[in-house]
Amino acid sequence: MNRYIPLLLLLLTACGSSQPNVVFILVDDLGWMDTGTYGSTFYHTPHIDQLATSGVQFTQFYASSPVCSPTRASIMTGKHPARLHITNWIGGMANGRLLQADYRHALPLEEVTIGEVFEQAGYRTAYIGKWHLGTENFRPESQGFETVFASNDAGQPGSFFAPYINENFPASNVPDLETDPDSTYLTDRLTDFAVDFIASDHERPFLLLLSHYGVHTPLQAKFRDIQQFEQSNVETTFQAEAYGGITRTTQNHATYAAMVTSVDQSVGRILEALEVAGIRENTVIVFTSDNGGLSTLSESRTWAPTSNLPLRAGKGWLYEGGIRIPLIIAGPHIMPETTEILGTTDDLLPTIATLVELPFPEPIDGINLLGPSVPERPLFWHFPHYHGSANRPSGAIRHGRYKAIEWFETDSVELYDLESDPGELTDISQFEPGVAQDLLSRLKTWRDSIDAHMPKPNPEYAAVSGDS
């Protein structure tokens, strides 16, 4: 029994069914530049853009990791992924010059999740779609969600079209949808269930977490949506990234654009369902992603579907393109604005809980981003792993205008002034060595304070390469 449960029950009794609902829409791999409101001129996102005008749009918001599982763990708990020791996408096992750091392959049951915070307060709780925080006894059903729908055991669906299976990757098969007609599209189907949930029992407030598989691979979309983007005359261009990475620098991928459209259509249907139910004005709506857009791949692979420009690189990297993501929060008493407040996905649990006046377990790493004053603080990242984007094990810190990236293979550091150089084009570590060393020291102190797991030398790599 958690120590804060009696207070939660007392709070619910006092507030009754007038407690605000929460709809949390989490999109997989949606980049910072993948919507109109954040600057895309290629993707069509009128519903997301409309949501942004009705709430707070964050322009300096970050995923706590450049890959999905760690970020999702931070959303669930308000804790940094490195503190939880979930630092890689669950299943990632690559090594190189270093052996990747050990990491947990499931979110521990003793962690208090956002689902449990709301469930223990008497809320109806539902989780729809991608989970990727553990299988068997570690699924959403065991983490505070009463209703769970279409959550598989992998980080992507077998297919976006019914029957949503991949015979070569059974863990990716999506459950609960076995009777769907072959033409059914997964993003639409998840939205159907979410709309039905919104329209059901209003005796209790609810937390609905709609976790789309889109816009992750496989790149598949409805033909009628693809057609509207196929006439693009924009030439596809690429630029070289470190360690052999290749970064797409144009947004002109018709299928990916159609997948973004499907997510936008989903947002529109959710907003309409809230209006029809008469609860839009009493519902907090959160819209975000789990990491940067997939723009960078290794070994000259050029099928990455989006561009994060003017940000550098993409998913898998600690450059801005890999970690900066959209965040929109709308709801009761939230005045529309655009803000440059710095925040990460660690902050979502305390922000949402505070908005609906529910206490949450402490200590955690996150803070309320919508309080009367948000303290200036450093932000940290820890990714001691290799990734198919060509990224190498690394860590990063942002403090104010400056950001430092530490490369674990070479014990080197890069420094960027994000105020004058948001694209991280010019490493100024040699011109500002004092700033670089100060940030590097802060980063190492933080890692020690949370017992962050580190990579180790790989003796097999040394034996093959001749490195000592």
C-alpha positions in Angstrom: 0.0 0.0 0.0 1.5 3.4 -1.1 1.6 6.1 1.6 -0.3 8.6 -0.5 -3.4 6.5 -1.3 -5.6 7.7 1.6 -5.0 11.3 0.5 -5.9 10.4 -3.1 -9.2 8.7 -2.0 -10.1 11.7 0.2 -9.4 14.0 -2.7 -11.6 12.0 -5.1 -14.4 12.0 -2.5 -14.2 15.7 -2.1 -14.1 16.4 -5.9 -16.4 13.7 -7.2 -16.9 13.3 -10.9 -15.9 16.9 -11.5 -12.3 15.8 -11.5 -10.8 16.6 -14.9 -10.2 13.7 -17.3 -6.8 13.2 -19.0 -6.2 12.1 -22.6 -2.5 11.5 -23.3 -1.7 10.9 -27.0 1.8 9.5 -27.4 3.1 9.2 -31.0 6.0 6.8 -31.8 9.0 8.5 -33.5 7.3 11.7 -34.3 9.9 14.3 -34.9 10.0 17.9 -33.6 9.5 19.2 -37.2 6.8 16.7 -38.2 3.7 18.9 -37.7 2.6 22.2 -39.2 2.6 24.0 -35.9 6.3 23.2 -35.4 7.2 24.3 -38.9 6.7 21.6 -41.4 5.4 22.8 -44.8 5.0 19.3 -46.2 3.0 17.3 -43.6 -0.7 18.1 -43.1 -1.7 18.3 -39.5 -4.7 20.7 -39.1 -6.0 19.0 -36.0 -2.7 18.9 -34.1 -2.2 22.5 -35.2 -5.6 23.4 -33.8 -4.9 21.7 -30.5 -1.7 23.7 -30.3 -3.6 27.0 -30.6 -5.9 26.0 -27.7 -3.1 25.1 -25.2 0.6 25.5 -24.4 3.0 24.6 -27.1 6.6 23.9 -25.9 9.4 24.6 -28.3 12.3 23.4 -26.1 10.9 20.1 -24.9 12.9 16.9 -24.9 12.6 13.1 -24.7 14.6 11.7 -21.9 16.3 9.3 -24.3 16.8 9.2 -28.1 15.0 5.8 -28.2 11.6 4.7 -27.1 11.6 2.4 -24.1 13.7 4.7 -21.8 11.5 7.7 -22.7 8.4 5.7 -22.0 9.7 4.6 -18.7 10.2 8.2 -17.8 6.7 9.1 -18.8 5.3 6.3 -16.6 7.3 7.2 -13.5 8.6 10.7 -13.6 12.1 9.3 -13.1 15.1 9.6 -15.4 15.7 6.4 -17.4 19.3 6.2 -16.1 18.0 6.1 -12.6 15.6 3.2 -13.6 18.5 1.5 -15.5 16.2 1.3 -18.6 18.6 3.1 -21.0 18.1 1.2 -24.3 15.1 0.2 -26.4 14.1 -3.2 -24.9 15.8 -5.8 -27.1 18.7 -3.7 -28.3 21.9 -5.7 -27.9 24.6 -4.1 -30.1 28.2 -3.9 -29.1 31.3 -2.3 -30.7 34.5 -0.9 -29.3 32.6 -1.0 -26.0 30.3 -3.5 -24.5 27.0 -1.7 -24.0 25.9 -1.0 -20.5 23.7 -3.5 -18.7 20.0 -2.4 -18.6 16.7 -3.6 -17.4 14.3 -5.2 -19.9 11.1 -4.4 -18.0 9.8 -1.6 -15.9 9.9 -2.9 -12.3 6.5 -3.5 -10.7 7.6 -1.6 -7.5 7.8 1.7 -9.5 4.6 3.8 -9.2 3.3 4.6 -12.6 1.0 7.3 -13.8 -1.6 4.6 -14.3 -1.4 3.6 -10.6 -1.5 7.3 -9.5 -4.8 7.7 -11.3 -6.2 4.2 -10.6 -5.6 4.6 -6.9 -7.5 7.9 -7.1 -10.6 6.2 -8.4 -10.0 7.1 -12.1 -10.9 4.7 -14.9 -7.6 4.0 -16.6 -7.0 2.7 -20.1 -3.9 2.0 -22.2 -4.2 1.6 -25.9 -1.4 0.6 -28.3 2.4 0.3 -28.0 3.9 -0.4 -24.6 7.5 -1.8 -25.0 8.2 -1.8 -21.2 8.1 -5.5 -20.6 6.1 -8.6 -21.4 4.2 -11.2 -19.4 3.8 -9.9 -15.9 5.2 -6.5 -16.7 2.5 -5.4 -19.2 0.1 -2.4 -18.7 -2.4 -4.6 -16.8 0.2 -4.9 -14.0 1.1 -1.2 -14.0 -2.2 0.5 -13.1 -4.3 0.2 -16.3 -7.7 -1.4 -15.9 -8.4 -1.5 -19.7 -5.7 -2.5 -22.1 -6.1 -2.9 -25.8 -3.9 -3.9 -28.7 -0.5 -3.8 -26.8 2.0 -6.3 -28.3 5.4 -7.5 -27.0 7.5 -5.5 -29.4 8.4 -1.9 -30.3 6.4 -1.9 -33.6 3.4 -3.7 -35.2 3.7 -6.6 -37.4 1.8 -4.6 -40.0 -0.3 -1.5 -40.0 -3.0 -3.4 -41.9 -5.2 -6.2 -40.6 -4.4 -8.8 -39.5 -1.4 -6.8 -38.1 1.0 -9.7 -38.1 4.6 -10.5 -39.2 5.2 -14.2 -39.4 9.0 -13.6 -39.1 8.6 -11.5 -36.0 5.7 -12.9 -33.9 6.3 -10.6 -31.0 5.2 -7.7 -33.2 1.8 -9.2 -33.9 -0.9 -6.9 -32.5 -3.5 -8.7 -30.2 -7.2 -8.1 -29.7 -7.9 -7.3 -33.4 -8.3 -10.8 -34.9 -11.7 -10.1 -36.5 -10.8 -6.9 -38.3 -11.3 -6.8 -42.0 -8.1 -6.9 -44.1 -8.4 -3.3 -45.2 -8.5 -1.9 -41.6 -5.7 0.5 -40.7 -4.2 0.2 -37.2 -4.0 3.9 -36.4 -7.8 4.1 -37.2 -8.6 1.0 -35.2 -6.8 2.2 -32.0 -8.7 5.5 -32.4 -12.0 3.6 -32.7 -11.4 2.0 -29.3 -10.3 5.3 -27.8 -13.5 7.0 -29.0 -15.7 4.3 -27.6 -13.9 4.5 -24.3 -14.5 8.3 -24.2 -18.2 7.8 -25.0 -18.7 5.2 -22.2 -19.2 5.5 -18.5 -18.9 9.1 -17.3 -19.6 8.4 -13.6 -15.9 8.4 -12.9 -13.1 10.6 -14.5 -10.7 8.8 -16.7 -7.0 8.6 -17.8 -6.8 7.5 -21.4 -3.3 6.9 -22.8 -3.5 6.4 -26.5 0.0 5.2 -27.6 0.1 5.0 -31.3 2.4 2.6 -33.2 2.6 5.2 -35.9 4.7 6.8 -37.2 7.2 4.0 -36.5 8.2 1.5 -39.2 7.0 -0.5 -41.1 6.3 2.4 -43.4 2.7 1.7 -44.4 -0.2 4.0 -45.0 -3.7 4.2 -46.6 -3.4 4.5 -50.3 -5.8 7.5 -50.5 -3.6 9.4 -48.0 -0.4 8.5 -49.9 -1.8 9.9 -53.1 -2.1 13.5 -51.9 1.7 13.6 -51.2 3.1 11.7 -54.2 3.3 14.7 -56.5 6.1 16.4 -54.4 8.8 17.8 -56.7 11.2 18.2 -53.8 14.5 16.5 -54.5 15.6 14.1 -51.7 18.9 15.2 -50.2 21.2 13.8 -47.5 24.2 14.8 -45.5 27.0 12.9 -43.8 26.9 12.4 -40.0 29.6 11.2 -37.7 30.5 7.5 -37.5 29.2 6.8 -41.0 25.7 8.0 -40.4 23.6 9.4 -43.3 20.9 12.0 -42.5 17.9 12.8 -44.7 17.5 16.5 -45.1 14.2 16.8 -46.9 10.6 16.1 -45.9 9.1 14.5 -49.1 8.4 10.8 -48.2 4.8 10.3 -49.3 4.1 7.2 -47.2 5.5 8.7 -44.1 3.5 11.9 -44.7 0.4 9.8 -45.0 1.2 8.1 -41.7 1.5 11.5 -40.1 -1.9 12.4 -41.6 -3.5 9.3 -40.0 -2.2 10.4 -36.6 -3.6 13.9 -37.2 -6.9 12.4 -38.2 -6.9 10.4 -34.9 -6.3 13.6 -32.9 -9.3 15.2 -34.7 -11.5 12.3 -33.9 -10.5 12.3 -30.2 -11.2 16.0 -30.0 -14.6 15.5 -31.6 -15.4 12.6 -29.3 -14.7 14.8 -26.3 -17.0 17.5 -27.7 -19.8 15.1 -28.4 -19.5 13.7 -24.8 -19.6 17.2 -23.5 -16.4 16.8 -21.6 -13.8 18.7 -23.8 -13.7 21.6 -21.4 -13.0 19.3 -18.4 -10.3 17.3 -20.1 -6.5 17.8 -20.0 -5.1 16.8 -23.4 -1.4 16.0 -23.7 0.3 15.4 -27.1 3.9 14.3 -27.5 6.4 11.8 -28.9 8.9 9.4 -27.5 12.0 10.5 -29.4 13.2 12.4 -32.4 12.2 11.6 -36.0 13.9 8.8 -37.9 16.2 10.7 -40.2 19.6 9.1 -39.7 20.8 5.6 -40.4 24.1 3.8 -40.7 26.0 2.1 -43.5 24.8 4.3 -46.3 21.1 3.3 -45.8 19.0 6.0 -47.2 15.4 5.0 -46.4 15.0 7.1 -43.3 11.7 8.8 -43.9 11.8 12.3 -42.4 14.0 15.3 -41.7 14.5 17.2 -38.4 16.2 20.2 -39.9 17.2 22.7 -38.7 18.0 20.3 -35.9 20.9 17.9 -36.3 20.6 14.1 -36.9 17.6 12.1 -35.6 16.4 9.2 -33.5 19.2 7.3 -31.7 21.4 10.4 -31.4 21.9 13.0 -28.6 22.0 15.8 -31.1 18.9 17.9 -31.0 17.2 16.0 -33.8 17.3 12.8 -31.7 15.8 14.2 -28.5 13.9 17.4 -29.1 10.2 16.6 -29.5 6.8 18.3 -29.7 4.7 18.8 -26.6 1.2 20.4 -26.4 -0.8 20.6 -23.3 -4.4 21.9 -23.3 -7.2 21.8 -20.8 -9.1 23.6 -18.1 -7.6 26.9 -17.0 -4.7 26.5 -19.4 -4.2 29.7 -21.4 -2.9 29.4 -25.0 0.8 30.3 -25.4 4.1 29.2 -26.9 6.8 28.7 -24.4 10.6 28.1 -24.4 10.6 26.6 -20.9 13.0 23.7 -20.9 11.5 20.3 -19.9 11.8 16.6 -20.5 9.4 13.6 -20.4 10.4 13.1 -16.7 8.2 16.2 -16.1 5.0 14.9 -17.6 3.8 12.8 -14.6 4.1 15.7 -12.0 2.8 18.2 -14.5 -0.4 16.2 -15.3 -1.0 15.1 -11.7 -0.7 18.7 -10.5 -3.1 19.9 -13.2 -5.8 17.6 -11.9 -4.8 18.1 -8.3 -3.6 14.6 -7.5 -0.5 14.0 -5.4 2.2 11.8 -6.8 5.0 9.7 -5.3 8.2 11.4 -4.5 11.2 11.7 -4.8 11.1 11.8 -8.6 13.3 13.6 -11.2 10.5 15.5 -12.9 8.9 18.9 -12.0 5.7 20.7 -12.8 6.2 22.6 -16.1 3.1 24.7 -15.6 3.7 26.1 -12.2 4.0 29.8 -11.4 7.8 29.5 -11.7 9.9 26.8 -13.3 13.4 26.6 -11.9 16.4 26.7 -14.2 18.2 23.4 -14.0 20.5 21.3 -16.1 19.0 18.5 -18.2 20.8 15.2 -18.6 20.9 12.3 -21.1 22.5 8.9 -20.8 22.7 6.6 -23.8 25.5 4.1 -23.2 24.5 2.0 -26.2 25.0 1.6 -30.0 22.2 2.2 -32.3 21.3 1.5 -36.0 21.4 5.2 -36.6 25.2 5.0 -36.3 25.3 6.7 -32.9 27.9 5.6 -30.4 27.6 5.4 -26.6 27.3 8.9 -25.3 25.9 11.2 -22.7 24.8 14.8 -22.8 23.9 17.8 -20.6 22.1 21.0 -21.4 22.4 24.0 -19.1 20.9 27.3 -20.3 22.2 28.0 -23.8 25.0 25.5 -23.7 24.9 21.8 -24.4 27.8 19.3 -24.1 28.0 15.8 -25.6 30.4 13.2 -24.2 31.5 10.3 -26.3 32.4 7.3 -24.2 34.6 5.5 -26.8 37.0 8.3 -27.1 36.6 10.2 -23.8 36.0 13.4 -25.9 33.5 16.2 -25.5 31.7 18.5 -27.9 30.2 21.8 -26.9 27.4 23.8 -28.6 25.8 27.2 -28.0 22.1 26.3 -28.8 21.1 29.9 -28.7 23.2 30.9 -31.7 23.7 27.5 -33.2 20.5 25.3 -32.8 21.7 23.0 -35.5 24.9 22.1 -33.6 27.0 22.9 -36.6 30.0 24.4 -34.7 31.8 22.6 -31.8 33.1 25.4 -29.6 34.7 23.2 -27.0 38.2 24.5 -27.9 37.1 28.1 -27.7 35.2 27.6 -24.4 37.2 24.9 -22.6 36.1 26.1 -19.2 32.4 25.8 -20.0 33.0 22.3 -21.6 34.8 21.0 -18.6 32.3 22.4 -16.2 29.4 20.8 -18.0 31.3 17.5 -18.3 32.0 17.6 -14.6 28.3 18.2 -13.8 27.4 15.3 -16.1 29.7 12.9 -14.4 28.6 13.9 -10.9 25.0 13.4 -11.9 25.8 9.9 -13.3 27.5 9.0 -10.1 24.6 10.3 -8.0 22.1 8.0 -9.7 24.4 5.0 -10.1 24.1 5.1 -13.9 25.4 2.0 -15.6 28.4 2.6 -18.0 29.7 0.6 -21.0 32.9 -1.4 -20.6 35.8 -2.2 -22.9 35.1 -5.0 -25.4 38.0 -7.5 -25.3 36.7 -9.2 -28.5 36.7 -5.9 -30.4 40.2 -5.2 -29.2 41.4 -8.6 -30.3 40.0 -8.3 -33.8 40.9 -4.6 -34.4 44.3 -4.6 -32.6 43.2 -1.8 -30.3 44.6 -1.9 -26.8 
